[in-house]
């Protein structure tokens, strides 16, 4: 922790606490089974439709459930979107900055929880540990900087007793900020992208209030972490959350993963039909490698237009999204592990197909030469966020990346 500034961090946290309390106090969604107050897409222009939010929450809960925690800590539980999906199957403890959010979480769930605590993320060590999993879902974008994130993750790993996991969900991808800015401009305006307007949008997008993080930041969090999985979302790509954010699973005190048996580069496959045949043949082989890695998969969900305004569509003539690839693999009775560890700005991803064996490792192919973290534009448009901009100015003289 060489560059933390506690006073400025506290100001940042206090402003977000005010935003959340105001959002949950004024919202009419109190008492709803799922409370989606404050969830807006693409710069806050519209409320995310309820079906998309349900799919997003169901996906996050399924990812956590797959870790099979007996005792679980959720940091930043909000109004209880995951609590209601998880607390019946584990001993659940939740924390949040907002008292208003915790009140809703407690009232809206019929599950028995071990405890709900009003705590900032950097004080979870006060809970004493003993958890099988620690969850931070759609939380780290509100953190005041990269060093704060590392401190919270260090405490999260320490809170895990024995072999377990830390799940970090819905992380903004710093290498896709330009692509996201282009997509938002395109979706919002409905006209061809002008290079100058795009550059202006990218600058504005990078001078906001929410933290975006490079996946490689999670590689060296704590010596107890034995595996890092960085996963693109595999839900329907209607929202920016589905296209541009990722999940991270840190394995604590587990067995080191195995490398994939064989590997193919995406450009050597050639077409969607060839991909289908490859998956079918791998699934039908009685013998051979237990796993197949495919590297550099062109991502159909990401436009390659950011930066120039002239290039449109995927960098390759053919591409596939993470959701469609997963469905193709599952249709042939196989499992898959998708990865964004390689951090490339075109959104390409890697995949390992396997016949049920777990713990297959996907290494990083390289990295984009960008900062490890940026503050990006935030969805809410409320006056307290003006104070956040002043906090960021105090951090470094102007709104800028936290490195």
KEGU-505131 format. One record per residue (C-alpha): x, y, z; residue in one letter. Coordinates in Angstrom, 3 decimals. Example, Ala and Ser with C-alpha at 12.3 -4.5 7.8 and 13.67 -1.06 7.14 Angstrom:
% KEGU-505131
KOLRO_east_north_up_type
KOLRO_12.300_-4.500_7.800_A
KOLRO_13.670_-1.060_7.140_S
This chain:
% KEGU-505131
KOLRO_east_north_up_type
KOLRO_0.000_0.000_0.000_X
KOLRO_2.444_2.601_-1.171_X
KOLRO_0.148_5.359_-2.422_X
KOLRO_-3.150_5.205_-0.517_X
KOLRO_-4.548_8.522_0.695_X
KOLRO_-6.958_7.659_3.520_X
KOLRO_-8.580_11.079_3.884_X
KOLRO_-9.390_11.330_0.188_X
KOLRO_-10.522_7.699_0.112_X
KOLRO_-12.919_8.419_2.961_X
KOLRO_-14.342_11.432_1.127_X
KOLRO_-14.872_9.280_-1.954_X
KOLRO_-16.587_6.555_0.062_X
KOLRO_-18.778_9.057_1.906_X
KOLRO_-20.042_10.562_-1.336_X
KOLRO_-20.990_7.167_-2.748_X
KOLRO_-22.685_6.339_0.544_X
KOLRO_-24.797_9.487_0.143_X
KOLRO_-25.654_8.529_-3.436_X
KOLRO_-26.768_5.031_-2.435_X
KOLRO_-28.775_6.212_0.575_X
KOLRO_-30.556_8.803_-1.584_X
KOLRO_-31.239_6.256_-4.339_X
KOLRO_-32.711_3.616_-2.047_X
KOLRO_-34.623_6.074_0.130_X
KOLRO_-36.353_7.789_-2.796_X
KOLRO_-37.022_4.721_-4.961_X
KOLRO_-40.541_3.322_-5.195_X
KOLRO_-39.195_-0.221_-5.585_X
KOLRO_-39.191_-0.925_-1.842_X
KOLRO_-40.726_-4.309_-1.122_X
KOLRO_-40.136_-5.681_-4.601_X
KOLRO_-38.850_-9.234_-4.842_X
KOLRO_-35.886_-7.861_-6.779_X
KOLRO_-35.023_-4.201_-6.261_X
KOLRO_-33.370_-2.719_-9.366_X
KOLRO_-33.387_0.905_-8.228_X
KOLRO_-30.456_2.855_-9.685_X
KOLRO_-29.468_0.303_-12.345_X
KOLRO_-29.033_2.213_-15.600_X
KOLRO_-27.191_1.270_-18.773_X
KOLRO_-24.768_3.096_-21.084_X
KOLRO_-24.059_6.312_-19.229_X
KOLRO_-27.336_6.441_-17.341_X
KOLRO_-29.553_7.033_-20.366_X
KOLRO_-32.114_4.343_-19.530_X
KOLRO_-33.174_1.940_-16.831_X
KOLRO_-31.968_-1.595_-17.544_X
KOLRO_-35.028_-3.755_-18.332_X
KOLRO_-36.045_-6.110_-15.524_X
KOLRO_-35.521_-9.313_-17.598_X
KOLRO_-31.904_-8.309_-18.306_X
KOLRO_-31.325_-7.531_-14.632_X
KOLRO_-32.806_-10.873_-13.588_X
KOLRO_-30.577_-12.732_-16.036_X
KOLRO_-27.550_-10.780_-14.770_X
KOLRO_-28.346_-11.534_-11.107_X
KOLRO_-29.165_-15.187_-11.824_X
KOLRO_-25.846_-15.584_-13.659_X
KOLRO_-23.836_-14.070_-10.810_X
KOLRO_-25.639_-16.221_-8.245_X
KOLRO_-25.039_-19.359_-10.319_X
KOLRO_-21.320_-18.558_-10.524_X
KOLRO_-21.132_-18.193_-6.744_X
KOLRO_-23.261_-21.289_-6.096_X
KOLRO_-20.884_-23.330_-8.253_X
KOLRO_-18.185_-22.594_-5.651_X
KOLRO_-20.323_-24.444_-3.072_X
KOLRO_-19.713_-22.185_-0.078_X
KOLRO_-20.903_-23.301_3.325_X
KOLRO_-20.386_-19.859_4.846_X
KOLRO_-20.382_-16.819_2.585_X
KOLRO_-19.544_-13.138_2.979_X
KOLRO_-20.932_-10.674_0.427_X
KOLRO_-19.205_-7.285_0.468_X
KOLRO_-21.563_-4.631_-0.869_X
KOLRO_-24.747_-6.693_-0.778_X
KOLRO_-26.988_-3.741_-1.650_X
KOLRO_-30.691_-4.491_-1.459_X
KOLRO_-30.069_-8.234_-1.558_X
KOLRO_-30.177_-9.313_-5.213_X
KOLRO_-27.716_-12.125_-4.487_X
KOLRO_-28.779_-12.607_-0.865_X
KOLRO_-32.238_-13.801_-1.990_X
KOLRO_-30.644_-16.235_-4.440_X
KOLRO_-27.943_-17.626_-2.143_X
KOLRO_-28.908_-17.357_1.524_X
KOLRO_-31.137_-20.465_1.551_X
KOLRO_-28.146_-22.671_0.721_X
KOLRO_-25.402_-21.247_2.953_X
KOLRO_-24.680_-19.287_6.095_X
KOLRO_-24.873_-15.785_4.664_X
KOLRO_-23.221_-12.613_5.991_X
KOLRO_-23.633_-9.324_4.125_X
KOLRO_-22.130_-5.860_4.393_X
KOLRO_-22.936_-2.555_2.721_X
KOLRO_-22.176_1.138_3.044_X
KOLRO_-25.835_2.109_2.865_X
KOLRO_-28.147_1.672_5.824_X
KOLRO_-31.103_2.168_3.469_X
KOLRO_-29.908_-0.709_1.279_X
KOLRO_-29.462_-3.018_4.263_X
KOLRO_-32.955_-2.207_5.511_X
KOLRO_-34.386_-3.259_2.160_X
KOLRO_-32.235_-6.378_2.036_X
KOLRO_-33.456_-7.483_5.445_X
KOLRO_-37.120_-6.754_4.679_X
KOLRO_-37.258_-8.277_1.209_X
KOLRO_-35.745_-11.691_2.004_X
KOLRO_-37.433_-14.619_3.719_X
KOLRO_-34.092_-16.361_4.243_X
KOLRO_-32.412_-16.532_7.618_X
KOLRO_-29.082_-14.722_7.458_X
KOLRO_-26.228_-14.878_9.897_X
KOLRO_-25.742_-11.122_9.867_X
KOLRO_-26.021_-7.840_7.942_X
KOLRO_-23.457_-5.161_8.799_X
KOLRO_-23.053_-1.536_7.764_X
KOLRO_-19.344_-1.495_6.930_X
KOLRO_-17.058_-0.054_4.251_X
KOLRO_-15.235_-2.684_2.236_X
KOLRO_-11.852_-1.979_3.813_X
KOLRO_-13.144_-2.952_7.271_X
KOLRO_-14.271_-6.514_6.541_X
KOLRO_-11.343_-7.809_8.585_X
KOLRO_-13.373_-6.756_11.641_X
KOLRO_-15.780_-9.648_10.937_X
KOLRO_-13.179_-12.211_11.925_X
KOLRO_-12.975_-14.434_8.840_X
KOLRO_-13.901_-18.097_8.685_X
KOLRO_-15.651_-17.929_5.293_X
KOLRO_-15.610_-20.398_2.414_X
KOLRO_-16.202_-17.644_-0.142_X
KOLRO_-16.109_-13.859_-0.238_X
KOLRO_-18.173_-12.112_-2.922_X
KOLRO_-17.803_-8.588_-4.310_X
KOLRO_-20.354_-8.296_-7.110_X
KOLRO_-20.649_-5.024_-9.035_X
KOLRO_-18.799_-3.259_-6.223_X
KOLRO_-15.214_-2.456_-7.198_X
KOLRO_-16.226_0.303_-9.644_X
KOLRO_-17.140_2.382_-6.591_X
KOLRO_-13.715_2.006_-4.972_X
KOLRO_-11.482_5.088_-4.719_X
KOLRO_-8.443_3.562_-6.411_X
KOLRO_-6.315_0.598_-7.282_X
KOLRO_-4.454_0.407_-3.979_X
KOLRO_-7.755_0.420_-2.117_X
KOLRO_-8.917_-2.468_-4.306_X
KOLRO_-5.754_-4.429_-3.536_X
KOLRO_-6.215_-3.852_0.206_X
KOLRO_-9.830_-5.046_0.127_X
KOLRO_-8.909_-8.129_-1.901_X
KOLRO_-6.061_-8.894_0.511_X
KOLRO_-8.550_-8.785_3.395_X
KOLRO_-11.000_-10.913_1.394_X
KOLRO_-8.387_-13.639_0.869_X
KOLRO_-7.460_-13.502_4.547_X
KOLRO_-11.142_-13.938_5.432_X
KOLRO_-11.223_-17.307_3.630_X
KOLRO_-10.635_-20.234_5.956_X
KOLRO_-8.660_-22.993_4.280_X
KOLRO_-9.438_-23.775_0.651_X
KOLRO_-12.033_-21.412_-0.781_X
KOLRO_-12.685_-18.607_-3.234_X
KOLRO_-13.036_-14.874_-3.739_X
KOLRO_-15.551_-13.942_-6.443_X
KOLRO_-15.250_-10.444_-7.931_X
KOLRO_-18.135_-9.838_-10.309_X
KOLRO_-19.099_-7.253_-12.897_X
KOLRO_-15.721_-5.513_-13.188_X
KOLRO_-15.313_-2.695_-15.739_X
KOLRO_-12.636_-3.658_-18.296_X
KOLRO_-10.098_-0.857_-18.707_X
KOLRO_-8.893_-2.115_-22.099_X
KOLRO_-12.413_-1.901_-23.519_X
KOLRO_-13.199_1.684_-22.479_X
KOLRO_-12.715_3.030_-25.995_X
KOLRO_-14.853_0.291_-27.534_X
KOLRO_-17.550_0.889_-24.947_X
KOLRO_-17.530_4.639_-25.561_X
KOLRO_-17.939_4.003_-29.294_X
KOLRO_-20.760_1.544_-28.712_X
KOLRO_-22.585_3.968_-26.413_X
KOLRO_-22.256_6.803_-28.918_X
KOLRO_-23.456_4.565_-31.735_X
KOLRO_-26.387_3.225_-29.724_X
KOLRO_-27.372_6.652_-28.472_X
KOLRO_-27.085_8.612_-31.700_X
KOLRO_-27.966_6.083_-34.392_X
KOLRO_-25.693_7.734_-36.973_X
KOLRO_-22.226_6.907_-38.342_X
KOLRO_-19.435_7.666_-35.894_X
KOLRO_-17.535_10.890_-36.459_X
KOLRO_-13.849_10.624_-35.406_X
KOLRO_-13.792_13.934_-33.537_X
KOLRO_-17.032_13.252_-31.674_X
KOLRO_-15.743_9.805_-30.813_X
KOLRO_-12.479_11.199_-29.414_X
KOLRO_-14.495_13.651_-27.312_X
KOLRO_-16.688_10.818_-25.995_X
KOLRO_-13.649_8.686_-25.157_X
KOLRO_-12.060_11.567_-23.211_X
KOLRO_-15.284_12.155_-21.305_X
KOLRO_-15.636_8.443_-20.666_X
KOLRO_-12.170_8.288_-19.099_X
KOLRO_-12.732_11.259_-16.776_X
KOLRO_-15.588_9.953_-14.675_X
KOLRO_-16.156_8.519_-11.231_X
KOLRO_-16.200_4.723_-11.540_X
KOLRO_-13.130_2.506_-11.496_X
KOLRO_-12.222_0.334_-14.486_X
KOLRO_-9.526_-2.303_-13.961_X
KOLRO_-7.191_-4.387_-16.109_X
KOLRO_-7.584_-8.122_-15.454_X
KOLRO_-3.850_-8.516_-14.785_X
KOLRO_-4.317_-6.529_-11.564_X
KOLRO_-5.785_-9.689_-10.009_X
KOLRO_-2.710_-11.814_-10.744_X
KOLRO_-0.640_-10.932_-7.658_X
KOLRO_-3.093_-10.177_-4.864_X
KOLRO_-1.986_-12.614_-2.170_X
KOLRO_0.424_-15.592_-1.921_X
KOLRO_-2.492_-17.854_-0.922_X
KOLRO_-4.127_-17.384_-4.335_X
KOLRO_-3.323_-20.462_-6.446_X
KOLRO_-5.442_-19.730_-9.527_X
KOLRO_-6.999_-16.672_-11.184_X
KOLRO_-9.901_-17.071_-13.609_X
KOLRO_-11.007_-14.003_-15.593_X
KOLRO_-14.297_-14.625_-17.368_X
KOLRO_-16.210_-12.575_-19.929_X
KOLRO_-19.948_-12.494_-19.317_X
KOLRO_-21.971_-15.230_-20.994_X
KOLRO_-25.405_-13.620_-20.638_X
KOLRO_-27.342_-12.076_-23.531_X
KOLRO_-25.260_-9.143_-24.881_X
KOLRO_-28.048_-6.553_-24.844_X
KOLRO_-26.450_-4.409_-22.150_X
KOLRO_-23.041_-2.841_-21.637_X
KOLRO_-22.705_-4.909_-18.450_X
KOLRO_-22.940_-8.075_-20.537_X
KOLRO_-20.551_-6.962_-23.286_X
KOLRO_-17.826_-5.009_-21.508_X
KOLRO_-17.558_-6.345_-17.957_X
KOLRO_-15.986_-9.488_-16.548_X
KOLRO_-15.930_-11.725_-13.486_X
KOLRO_-12.888_-12.926_-11.548_X
KOLRO_-12.616_-16.069_-9.430_X
KOLRO_-9.605_-16.293_-7.120_X
KOLRO_-8.926_-19.780_-5.763_X
KOLRO_-7.448_-19.677_-2.257_X
KOLRO_-5.150_-22.498_-1.093_X
KOLRO_-6.317_-24.776_-3.884_X
KOLRO_-4.492_-27.149_-6.204_X
KOLRO_-2.617_-25.508_-9.099_X
KOLRO_-4.565_-25.907_-12.345_X
KOLRO_-3.488_-28.096_-15.235_X
KOLRO_-2.624_-26.753_-18.661_X
KOLRO_-4.855_-27.538_-21.619_X
KOLRO_-3.912_-30.645_-23.598_X
KOLRO_-3.922_-29.192_-27.137_X
KOLRO_-4.283_-25.689_-28.549_X
KOLRO_-5.665_-24.066_-31.695_X
KOLRO_-5.435_-20.417_-32.745_X
KOLRO_-8.721_-18.831_-33.816_X
KOLRO_-7.408_-17.682_-37.187_X
KOLRO_-6.586_-21.274_-38.159_X
KOLRO_-10.213_-22.406_-37.811_X
KOLRO_-11.643_-20.290_-40.591_X
KOLRO_-15.436_-20.242_-40.267_X
KOLRO_-18.392_-20.827_-37.981_X
KOLRO_-19.026_-24.159_-39.684_X
KOLRO_-15.409_-25.209_-39.130_X
KOLRO_-15.759_-24.262_-35.454_X
KOLRO_-18.906_-26.362_-35.154_X
KOLRO_-17.146_-29.338_-36.739_X
KOLRO_-14.117_-28.886_-34.457_X
KOLRO_-16.299_-28.872_-31.340_X
KOLRO_-18.314_-31.857_-32.569_X
KOLRO_-15.213_-33.894_-33.367_X
KOLRO_-13.608_-33.090_-30.034_X
KOLRO_-16.765_-34.070_-28.202_X
KOLRO_-17.081_-37.379_-30.053_X
KOLRO_-13.478_-38.528_-29.639_X
KOLRO_-13.271_-41.572_-27.397_X
KOLRO_-9.579_-40.971_-26.849_X
KOLRO_-7.214_-38.067_-27.074_X
KOLRO_-6.648_-34.934_-25.059_X
KOLRO_-9.102_-34.218_-22.259_X
KOLRO_-9.096_-30.522_-23.091_X
KOLRO_-8.787_-28.251_-26.133_X
KOLRO_-7.727_-24.615_-25.925_X
KOLRO_-8.795_-22.077_-28.553_X
KOLRO_-6.896_-18.776_-28.366_X
KOLRO_-7.652_-15.313_-29.719_X
KOLRO_-11.367_-15.837_-30.388_X
KOLRO_-12.808_-12.805_-32.193_X
KOLRO_-15.563_-11.398_-29.979_X
KOLRO_-18.781_-10.625_-31.853_X
KOLRO_-19.991_-8.504_-28.926_X
KOLRO_-17.221_-5.898_-29.247_X
KOLRO_-16.936_-3.345_-32.027_X
KOLRO_-13.407_-2.565_-33.217_X
KOLRO_-14.306_1.042_-33.992_X
KOLRO_-12.916_2.828_-30.941_X
KOLRO_-10.126_5.255_-31.662_X
KOLRO_-10.756_6.023_-35.329_X
KOLRO_-14.475_6.057_-35.961_X
KOLRO_-13.904_4.424_-39.349_X
KOLRO_-13.473_0.709_-38.569_X
KOLRO_-16.748_-1.083_-37.929_X
KOLRO_-17.483_-4.586_-36.783_X
KOLRO_-15.147_-7.271_-35.400_X
KOLRO_-11.513_-7.269_-36.423_X
KOLRO_-12.080_-10.666_-38.122_X
KOLRO_-14.612_-11.340_-40.881_X
KOLRO_-16.262_-13.870_-38.617_X
KOLRO_-16.654_-13.901_-34.865_X
KOLRO_-18.655_-15.403_-32.028_X
KOLRO_-19.776_-14.047_-28.679_X
KOLRO_-18.998_-15.750_-25.342_X
KOLRO_-22.640_-16.717_-24.809_X
KOLRO_-22.994_-18.333_-28.227_X
KOLRO_-19.727_-20.234_-27.844_X
KOLRO_-20.758_-21.576_-24.453_X
KOLRO_-24.105_-22.720_-25.856_X
KOLRO_-22.396_-24.420_-28.813_X
KOLRO_-20.028_-26.268_-26.492_X
KOLRO_-22.788_-27.330_-24.105_X
KOLRO_-24.912_-28.596_-27.011_X
KOLRO_-22.215_-31.234_-27.601_X
KOLRO_-22.097_-32.340_-23.970_X
KOLRO_-18.884_-30.447_-23.165_X
KOLRO_-17.901_-27.899_-20.546_X
KOLRO_-15.959_-24.713_-21.197_X
KOLRO_-13.827_-22.188_-19.361_X
KOLRO_-13.709_-18.768_-21.048_X
KOLRO_-10.986_-16.271_-20.245_X
KOLRO_-10.166_-12.573_-20.613_X
KOLRO_-6.772_-12.862_-18.910_X
KOLRO_-5.067_-11.711_-22.110_X
KOLRO_-6.434_-8.157_-21.828_X
KOLRO_-6.522_-7.232_-25.526_X
KOLRO_-8.445_-4.086_-26.587_X
KOLRO_-10.309_-5.891_-29.390_X
KOLRO_-12.151_-7.922_-26.744_X
KOLRO_-10.868_-11.256_-28.037_X
KOLRO_-11.007_-14.099_-25.562_X
KOLRO_-9.676_-17.616_-25.053_X
KOLRO_-11.546_-20.805_-24.252_X
KOLRO_-10.766_-24.279_-23.002_X
KOLRO_-13.195_-27.038_-23.932_X
KOLRO_-13.113_-30.094_-21.697_X
KOLRO_-15.002_-33.242_-20.876_X
KOLRO_-15.911_-32.394_-17.311_X
KOLRO_-12.433_-32.086_-15.759_X
KOLRO_-12.069_-28.981_-13.620_X
KOLRO_-9.112_-26.737_-12.962_X
KOLRO_-7.879_-26.193_-16.520_X
KOLRO_-5.634_-23.155_-16.704_X
KOLRO_-5.825_-20.494_-19.418_X
KOLRO_-2.697_-18.378_-19.591_X
KOLRO_-2.386_-14.799_-20.770_X
KOLRO_-1.307_-14.204_-24.388_X
KOLRO_-0.169_-10.633_-23.868_X
KOLRO_-1.483_-7.295_-22.674_X
KOLRO_-2.440_-3.929_-23.995_X
KOLRO_-0.189_-1.021_-23.099_X
KOLRO_-2.647_0.965_-21.023_X
KOLRO_-2.930_2.026_-17.397_X
KOLRO_-3.949_-0.625_-14.868_X
KOLRO_-7.025_1.352_-13.827_X
KOLRO_-9.056_4.391_-14.869_X
KOLRO_-11.951_6.275_-13.399_X
KOLRO_-14.742_6.208_-15.998_X
KOLRO_-18.028_8.039_-16.350_X
KOLRO_-20.657_6.912_-13.862_X
KOLRO_-24.246_6.086_-14.636_X
KOLRO_-26.082_8.164_-11.992_X
KOLRO_-26.492_11.862_-12.737_X
KOLRO_-26.804_13.300_-9.261_X
KOLRO_-25.225_16.285_-7.591_X
KOLRO_-23.161_14.321_-5.018_X
KOLRO_-21.068_12.967_-7.891_X
KOLRO_-19.738_16.456_-8.528_X
KOLRO_-18.022_16.032_-5.174_X
KOLRO_-16.426_12.833_-6.440_X
KOLRO_-14.859_14.746_-9.309_X
KOLRO_-13.386_17.173_-6.799_X
KOLRO_-12.010_14.245_-4.778_X
KOLRO_-10.310_12.834_-7.882_X
KOLRO_-8.839_16.239_-8.622_X
KOLRO_-7.364_16.291_-5.115_X
KOLRO_-5.871_12.840_-5.696_X
KOLRO_-3.709_13.929_-8.600_X
KOLRO_-4.392_17.506_-9.652_X
KOLRO_-6.985_16.465_-12.282_X
KOLRO_-9.262_13.533_-12.981_X
KOLRO_-6.806_10.819_-14.075_X
KOLRO_-6.063_7.108_-13.754_X
KOLRO_-5.171_5.585_-10.418_X
KOLRO_-1.937_3.606_-10.954_X
